[in-house]
Amino acid sequence: MFSKILNKIIDKMSLLAVGMLVFTLASNWFSSSSYIPKGAYWKMNFFKPVIDSLLVEKADSAFINMLLSDPETHFDEKCVRINVIGYLQKPNYSKQTTLRAAINAYEFISKYKELFRRTDSIFGVSKEYIAAIISIETKFGKNTGDYKLPTVFFSAAMASQINFIQKNKFELKRIFKGDEYEFDSLLKKIDERSLKKSKWALKEILALQKMYKERNLDILALKGSWAGAFGLPQFLPSSYMNWAVDGNGDGEIDLFDVNDAVPSVGNYLKNNGWGYKLSEKRSAIFNYNNSHDYVDAVLRLASKIRNLDSAKVGDDSD
């Protein structure tokens, strides 16, 4: 009799131990930077905060299910980290504004001379600025990015969750080299940027939904940068919906096609403050990419392209 009771106690303890082990493993899965939920059910649970926020914004549950049912949609903590604290690393555009880059851009303009002429006549944006942007963004389509867009935005939308805020603060502490006052200020900024980037990612998922429903695009096949920008000019989904244009009249807007990419950049700049004044140009380019270093790089490369063009015109007149 005693042995039966003892066996029951041991069995219960074993079940408790197994339960504790499962709980521990599950906790590690959901806190690990290497965690990649595989099945749709697990992803639905992991991304529940994002799903709940999307449904509040009237997102289509069938669209959400389609994105998360795709085996290639997963959580990538790198997208959380870079989108929140990546701005702390100063960008270096020196290799993208060399004379060689300017020559490549000049040759690109020459190849699509009529397209650039037509774009300038419609939108009032000179060829060298558009070419400079596409050159810096993707080297005219050579580097458009390998990140699946649903993965980028669902991951970034998790940035406001407390565990990822704490991880980004820990990463900041690891890489920070400055005084204590500045560090405290940056910690507060992480809180602000985490919420901001989470809301931004939600907005881009909703833009993906519009692209899918209104433009009939294969969203699951779209690849881009860690920031979710895609195509030759690296438009975000919201930018695509607002400013991408059908440049060749084929009824489709494909930003991986130069015939749509070039006029789309022109349309973007025109609708974001482009004008004759340098300050207007700077403002429009800054809207394209919120970095003064980026603005300087575009203007520097555009100037080199223009100088090459002037030299070519001079040679032809001899």
Helices and strands as residue ranges (DSSP letters): H 2-31, H 40-46, H 48-56, H 61-69, H 77-85, G 86-88, G 94-96, H 99-111, H 113-123, H 127-138, E 147-148, H 149-156, G 157-160, H 162-175, H 180-214, G 219-221, E 223-224, H 237-243, H 258-270, H 278-288, H 292-317
